[in-house]
Amino acid sequence: MTGATALVAVSGGHHSVFAVLLLGLLALVMAHALVVEIQRQARRRSQITWYRTDTVNTVLLGCWAVIAGATTTSPFLALPVRAIGALLAAGYTAACLYFVMERRRAVASAPRPAPAPAVDSRDPLADSTPSA
């Protein structure tokens, strides 16, 4: 939605300056929401290893970067649309790299369960239970 809003802001047609500014501001707000969601997904603690959903998130961000890059190289589109495509390709590539770095950092710093303390079998009180 961020890319579509940005494309509508600069695409052909008769837009007023107010409409272009409003759509541009909406695109910026949605880009911020995307970054916040990427942080939330990358820093989740429910999964302490790289999981299938992490791969899906990375592939989706990568596909959006490729699609935006393909928009940039299309000779049939207007220059402002191609410029927004280049900006979106760079943004989605940065978002993909940011997600991977944040997720790897979260996985590396995930609290691991502490191993149970070893009990010496020669200790005579090792198997005794406290009596009331």
Protein Blocks (a to p, Z undefined) as FASTA:
>chain_A
ZZmmmmmmmmgcjddfklmmmmmmmmmmmmmmmmmmmmmmmmpckbccdcfklmmmmmmm
mmmmmmmmmmmmpmkbcfklmmmmmmmmmmmmmmmmmmmmmmmmmmmmpccddddddddf
klmklmpccdZZ
